Amino acid sequence: EYVLDESKIAEEEKYDGYYAAATNLCDPAKEILAVSHKRYQIEDCFRIMKTNFTGRPVNHRLPNRIRAHFLICYTALLVYRLLEARLDDQGTHVTPENLITTLKNMNVTNIHDVEYMALYNGSKALDALNQLTSLDLDRLHYKPTELNKKIKKILG
C-alpha cells in the first residue's frame, strides 16, 4: 500500500515553475547558468532538426548526398533561428511547430500563367511574418511579377 506524503508534496510545490541547477563548480552562478542555457539552446536545435526538419533518418547512402541532406537541414535551421530572433525582437513569440508548419503550408498554385493563388490560410505565425516582412503574405491572389518581387525581397 502506498501513502502520499502531503507535507512533502506541499513543500515541493513551492518550487514549481522554477529552474534549479546544482553543481560543484566554483564559477559565478551567472556564468554557470549562461553555459547551461546555451546547452539547452543547442539541444533544442537538435530536437528541431530531428523533429521538424527530418534530420533523421538519413535515407541516403552516398557521402555527397548525406552531406547535402544535412546541409539542407542546417540551412533550414539557420533560416528558422533568424526568423525566430527577428520575431522575438518585435515582441512576438511563435513556437517552432507553428512557425515551421506555417512556412511548410505556404503553397501557391499557378493559374494559367496569369496569377498565383494561395493554398494556405491565415494564422498567428503568418500575421507575425506579415508584420515583420511587409510582404502581404495573407493575400489570396498574386501576379507572377509580384511574387518574384517578394522572393527577391526575402533573398535580399
ChimeraX commands (.cxc) that place a marker at each C-alpha (Angstrom):
marker #1 position 0.00,0.00,0.00 radius 0.5
marker #1 position 1.22,3.46,-0.93 radius 0.5
marker #1 position 0.67,6.63,1.04 radius 0.5
marker #1 position 1.26,10.13,-0.31 radius 0.5
marker #1 position 3.29,12.41,1.93 radius 0.5
marker #1 position 1.12,15.52,1.53 radius 0.5
marker #1 position 3.53,17.73,3.50 radius 0.5
marker #1 position 6.40,16.84,1.15 radius 0.5
marker #1 position 4.20,17.49,-1.87 radius 0.5
marker #1 position 3.22,20.90,-0.47 radius 0.5
marker #1 position 6.90,21.71,0.22 radius 0.5
marker #1 position 7.93,20.75,-3.32 radius 0.5
marker #1 position 5.04,22.74,-4.86 radius 0.5
marker #1 position 6.69,25.93,-3.59 radius 0.5
marker #1 position 9.35,25.40,-6.24 radius 0.5
marker #1 position 7.01,24.72,-9.18 radius 0.5
marker #1 position 7.91,26.91,-12.14 radius 0.5
marker #1 position 11.49,27.49,-11.00 radius 0.5
marker #1 position 14.60,26.09,-12.63 radius 0.5
marker #1 position 17.29,24.78,-10.29 radius 0.5
marker #1 position 20.87,23.87,-11.11 radius 0.5
marker #1 position 23.22,22.03,-8.78 radius 0.5
marker #1 position 26.96,21.98,-9.41 radius 0.5
marker #1 position 30.29,21.54,-7.68 radius 0.5
marker #1 position 31.92,24.25,-9.83 radius 0.5
marker #1 position 33.28,27.39,-8.18 radius 0.5
marker #1 position 32.41,29.70,-11.08 radius 0.5
marker #1 position 29.89,32.52,-10.57 radius 0.5
marker #1 position 26.27,31.37,-10.77 radius 0.5
marker #1 position 25.50,33.70,-13.72 radius 0.5
marker #1 position 28.28,32.11,-15.81 radius 0.5
marker #1 position 27.14,28.58,-14.97 radius 0.5
marker #1 position 23.53,29.43,-15.85 radius 0.5
marker #1 position 24.63,31.09,-19.12 radius 0.5
marker #1 position 26.51,27.93,-20.15 radius 0.5
marker #1 position 23.54,25.80,-19.13 radius 0.5
marker #1 position 21.21,28.00,-21.21 radius 0.5
marker #1 position 23.49,27.66,-24.25 radius 0.5
marker #1 position 23.49,23.89,-23.80 radius 0.5
marker #1 position 19.69,23.96,-23.76 radius 0.5
marker #1 position 19.67,26.02,-26.99 radius 0.5
marker #1 position 21.98,23.51,-28.69 radius 0.5
marker #1 position 19.81,20.58,-27.55 radius 0.5
marker #1 position 16.74,22.45,-28.80 radius 0.5
marker #1 position 18.38,22.90,-32.22 radius 0.5
marker #1 position 18.98,19.15,-32.47 radius 0.5
marker #1 position 15.38,18.47,-31.40 radius 0.5
marker #1 position 14.03,20.86,-34.06 radius 0.5
marker #1 position 16.26,19.30,-36.73 radius 0.5
marker #1 position 15.21,15.79,-35.81 radius 0.5
marker #1 position 11.51,16.53,-35.34 radius 0.5
marker #1 position 10.66,19.35,-37.74 radius 0.5
marker #1 position 13.31,19.11,-40.46 radius 0.5
marker #1 position 13.54,15.31,-40.69 radius 0.5
marker #1 position 17.26,15.29,-39.93 radius 0.5
marker #1 position 16.97,11.60,-39.13 radius 0.5
marker #1 position 16.72,9.00,-40.51 radius 0.5
marker #1 position 19.07,9.73,-43.38 radius 0.5
marker #1 position 17.79,7.73,-46.33 radius 0.5
marker #1 position 20.92,8.21,-48.44 radius 0.5
marker #1 position 23.98,6.05,-48.89 radius 0.5
marker #1 position 26.33,8.20,-50.98 radius 0.5
marker #1 position 28.53,10.57,-48.93 radius 0.5
marker #1 position 27.77,13.63,-51.07 radius 0.5
marker #1 position 24.02,13.04,-50.70 radius 0.5
marker #1 position 24.33,12.58,-46.94 radius 0.5
marker #1 position 26.27,15.87,-46.72 radius 0.5
marker #1 position 23.68,17.60,-48.91 radius 0.5
marker #1 position 20.87,16.27,-46.70 radius 0.5
marker #1 position 22.45,17.71,-43.56 radius 0.5
marker #1 position 23.40,20.96,-45.31 radius 0.5
marker #1 position 19.73,21.46,-46.21 radius 0.5
marker #1 position 18.67,20.66,-42.63 radius 0.5
marker #1 position 21.25,23.06,-41.13 radius 0.5
marker #1 position 20.30,25.80,-43.60 radius 0.5
marker #1 position 16.61,25.39,-42.73 radius 0.5
marker #1 position 17.52,25.56,-39.03 radius 0.5
marker #1 position 19.55,28.74,-39.61 radius 0.5
marker #1 position 16.68,30.39,-41.51 radius 0.5
marker #1 position 14.26,29.34,-38.78 radius 0.5
marker #1 position 16.50,30.71,-35.99 radius 0.5
marker #1 position 16.99,34.02,-37.84 radius 0.5
marker #1 position 13.22,34.37,-38.29 radius 0.5
marker #1 position 12.66,33.44,-34.66 radius 0.5
marker #1 position 15.18,36.08,-33.50 radius 0.5
marker #1 position 13.60,38.78,-35.67 radius 0.5
marker #1 position 10.12,37.86,-34.44 radius 0.5
marker #1 position 11.33,37.93,-30.82 radius 0.5
marker #1 position 12.89,41.37,-31.45 radius 0.5
marker #1 position 9.46,42.68,-32.48 radius 0.5
marker #1 position 7.91,41.16,-29.34 radius 0.5
marker #1 position 6.21,38.19,-30.99 radius 0.5
marker #1 position 6.79,34.64,-29.82 radius 0.5
marker #1 position 5.82,31.84,-32.19 radius 0.5
marker #1 position 6.53,28.22,-31.31 radius 0.5
marker #1 position 8.83,26.27,-33.63 radius 0.5
marker #1 position 5.97,23.97,-34.57 radius 0.5
marker #1 position 3.63,26.85,-35.50 radius 0.5
marker #1 position 6.23,28.76,-37.50 radius 0.5
marker #1 position 7.54,25.71,-39.35 radius 0.5
marker #1 position 4.03,24.40,-40.08 radius 0.5
marker #1 position 3.02,27.83,-41.39 radius 0.5
marker #1 position 6.06,28.01,-43.67 radius 0.5
marker #1 position 5.58,24.43,-44.92 radius 0.5
marker #1 position 1.92,25.12,-45.73 radius 0.5
marker #1 position 2.59,28.31,-47.72 radius 0.5
marker #1 position 1.95,26.77,-51.13 radius 0.5
marker #1 position 0.60,28.55,-54.20 radius 0.5
marker #1 position -0.75,27.23,-57.47 radius 0.5
marker #1 position -0.19,28.70,-60.92 radius 0.5
marker #1 position -3.41,29.68,-62.69 radius 0.5
marker #1 position -2.80,29.78,-66.48 radius 0.5
marker #1 position 0.47,31.74,-66.03 radius 0.5
marker #1 position -1.66,34.80,-65.21 radius 0.5
marker #1 position -1.68,34.65,-61.43 radius 0.5
marker #1 position -0.83,32.53,-58.43 radius 0.5
marker #1 position -3.46,31.55,-55.90 radius 0.5
marker #1 position -2.52,30.96,-52.27 radius 0.5
marker #1 position -3.42,27.49,-50.99 radius 0.5
marker #1 position -2.88,28.39,-47.34 radius 0.5
marker #1 position -4.95,30.08,-44.64 radius 0.5
marker #1 position -4.08,32.80,-42.18 radius 0.5
marker #1 position -2.55,32.07,-38.80 radius 0.5
marker #1 position -0.90,33.87,-35.90 radius 0.5
marker #1 position 2.50,32.97,-37.34 radius 0.5
marker #1 position 1.51,34.30,-40.78 radius 0.5
marker #1 position 0.32,37.56,-39.21 radius 0.5
marker #1 position 3.65,37.88,-37.40 radius 0.5
marker #1 position 5.61,37.18,-40.62 radius 0.5
marker #1 position 3.49,39.77,-42.43 radius 0.5
marker #1 position 4.22,42.36,-39.77 radius 0.5
marker #1 position 7.93,41.51,-39.89 radius 0.5
marker #1 position 8.39,41.48,-43.66 radius 0.5
marker #1 position 5.59,43.72,-45.05 radius 0.5
marker #1 position 5.15,41.15,-47.84 radius 0.5
marker #1 position 1.31,40.93,-47.78 radius 0.5
marker #1 position 1.52,37.16,-47.41 radius 0.5
marker #1 position -2.16,36.91,-46.49 radius 0.5
marker #1 position -3.47,37.73,-49.97 radius 0.5
marker #1 position -5.35,35.10,-51.97 radius 0.5
marker #1 position -4.05,36.04,-55.46 radius 0.5
marker #1 position -0.63,37.24,-56.67 radius 0.5
marker #1 position 0.59,38.26,-60.11 radius 0.5
marker #1 position 3.83,36.48,-61.13 radius 0.5
marker #1 position 5.74,39.78,-61.07 radius 0.5
marker #1 position 4.52,40.47,-57.51 radius 0.5
marker #1 position 5.57,37.02,-56.34 radius 0.5
marker #1 position 9.01,37.42,-57.95 radius 0.5
marker #1 position 9.44,40.78,-56.15 radius 0.5
marker #1 position 8.51,39.15,-52.84 radius 0.5
marker #1 position 11.05,36.37,-53.39 radius 0.5
marker #1 position 13.77,38.91,-54.27 radius 0.5
marker #1 position 12.91,40.94,-51.15 radius 0.5
marker #1 position 13.19,37.83,-48.97 radius 0.5
marker #1 position 16.52,36.83,-50.52 radius 0.5
marker #1 position 17.76,40.41,-50.18 radius 0.5
marker link #1:1,2 radius 0.2
marker link #1:2,3 radius 0.2
marker link #1:3,4 radius 0.2
marker link #1:4,5 radius 0.2
marker link #1:5,6 radius 0.2
marker link #1:6,7 radius 0.2
marker link #1:7,8 radius 0.2
marker link #1:8,9 radius 0.2
marker link #1:9,10 radius 0.2
marker link #1:10,11 radius 0.2
marker link #1:11,12 radius 0.2
marker link #1:12,13 radius 0.2
marker link #1:13,14 radius 0.2
marker link #1:14,15 radius 0.2
marker link #1:15,16 radius 0.2
marker link #1:16,17 radius 0.2
marker link #1:17,18 radius 0.2
marker link #1:18,19 radius 0.2
marker link #1:19,20 radius 0.2
marker link #1:20,21 radius 0.2
marker link #1:21,22 radius 0.2
marker link #1:22,23 radius 0.2
marker link #1:23,24 radius 0.2
marker link #1:24,25 radius 0.2
marker link #1:25,26 radius 0.2
marker link #1:26,27 radius 0.2
marker link #1:27,28 radius 0.2
marker link #1:28,29 radius 0.2
marker link #1:29,30 radius 0.2
marker link #1:30,31 radius 0.2
marker link #1:31,32 radius 0.2
marker link #1:32,33 radius 0.2
marker link #1:33,34 radius 0.2
marker link #1:34,35 radius 0.2
marker link #1:35,36 radius 0.2
marker link #1:36,37 radius 0.2
marker link #1:37,38 radius 0.2
marker link #1:38,39 radius 0.2
marker link #1:39,40 radius 0.2
marker link #1:40,41 radius 0.2
marker link #1:41,42 radius 0.2
marker link #1:42,43 radius 0.2
marker link #1:43,44 radius 0.2
marker link #1:44,45 radius 0.2
marker link #1:45,46 radius 0.2
marker link #1:46,47 radius 0.2
marker link #1:47,48 radius 0.2
marker link #1:48,49 radius 0.2
marker link #1:49,50 radius 0.2
marker link #1:50,51 radius 0.2
marker link #1:51,52 radius 0.2
marker link #1:52,53 radius 0.2
marker link #1:53,54 radius 0.2
marker link #1:54,55 radius 0.2
marker link #1:55,56 radius 0.2
marker link #1:56,57 radius 0.2
marker link #1:57,58 radius 0.2
marker link #1:58,59 radius 0.2
marker link #1:59,60 radius 0.2
marker link #1:60,61 radius 0.2
marker link #1:61,62 radius 0.2
marker link #1:62,63 radius 0.2
marker link #1:63,64 radius 0.2
marker link #1:64,65 radius 0.2
marker link #1:65,66 radius 0.2
marker link #1:66,67 radius 0.2
marker link #1:67,68 radius 0.2
marker link #1:68,69 radius 0.2
marker link #1:69,70 radius 0.2
marker link #1:70,71 radius 0.2
marker link #1:71,72 radius 0.2
marker link #1:72,73 radius 0.2
marker link #1:73,74 radius 0.2
marker link #1:74,75 radius 0.2
marker link #1:75,76 radius 0.2
marker link #1:76,77 radius 0.2
marker link #1:77,78 radius 0.2
marker link #1:78,79 radius 0.2
marker link #1:79,80 radius 0.2
marker link #1:80,81 radius 0.2
marker link #1:81,82 radius 0.2
marker link #1:82,83 radius 0.2
marker link #1:83,84 radius 0.2
marker link #1:84,85 radius 0.2
marker link #1:85,86 radius 0.2
marker link #1:86,87 radius 0.2
marker link #1:87,88 radius 0.2
marker link #1:88,89 radius 0.2
marker link #1:89,90 radius 0.2
marker link #1:90,91 radius 0.2
marker link #1:91,92 radius 0.2
marker link #1:92,93 radius 0.2
marker link #1:93,94 radius 0.2
marker link #1:94,95 radius 0.2
marker link #1:95,96 radius 0.2
marker link #1:96,97 radius 0.2
marker link #1:97,98 radius 0.2
marker link #1:98,99 radius 0.2
marker link #1:99,100 radius 0.2
marker link #1:100,101 radius 0.2
marker link #1:101,102 radius 0.2
marker link #1:102,103 radius 0.2
marker link #1:103,104 radius 0.2
marker link #1:104,105 radius 0.2
marker link #1:105,106 radius 0.2
marker link #1:106,107 radius 0.2
marker link #1:107,108 radius 0.2
marker link #1:108,109 radius 0.2
marker link #1:109,110 radius 0.2
marker link #1:110,111 radius 0.2
marker link #1:111,112 radius 0.2
marker link #1:112,113 radius 0.2
marker link #1:113,114 radius 0.2
marker link #1:114,115 radius 0.2
marker link #1:115,116 radius 0.2
marker link #1:116,117 radius 0.2
marker link #1:117,118 radius 0.2
marker link #1:118,119 radius 0.2
marker link #1:119,120 radius 0.2
marker link #1:120,121 radius 0.2
marker link #1:121,122 radius 0.2
marker link #1:122,123 radius 0.2
marker link #1:123,124 radius 0.2
marker link #1:124,125 radius 0.2
marker link #1:125,126 radius 0.2
marker link #1:126,127 radius 0.2
marker link #1:127,128 radius 0.2
marker link #1:128,129 radius 0.2
marker link #1:129,130 radius 0.2
marker link #1:130,131 radius 0.2
marker link #1:131,132 radius 0.2
marker link #1:132,133 radius 0.2
marker link #1:133,134 radius 0.2
marker link #1:134,135 radius 0.2
marker link #1:135,136 radius 0.2
marker link #1:136,137 radius 0.2
marker link #1:137,138 radius 0.2
marker link #1:138,139 radius 0.2
marker link #1:139,140 radius 0.2
marker link #1:140,141 radius 0.2
marker link #1:141,142 radius 0.2
marker link #1:142,143 radius 0.2
marker link #1:143,144 radius 0.2
marker link #1:144,145 radius 0.2
marker link #1:145,146 radius 0.2
marker link #1:146,147 radius 0.2
marker link #1:147,148 radius 0.2
marker link #1:148,149 radius 0.2
marker link #1:149,150 radius 0.2
marker link #1:150,151 radius 0.2
marker link #1:151,152 radius 0.2
marker link #1:152,153 radius 0.2
marker link #1:153,154 radius 0.2
marker link #1:154,155 radius 0.2
marker link #1:155,156 radius 0.2
view
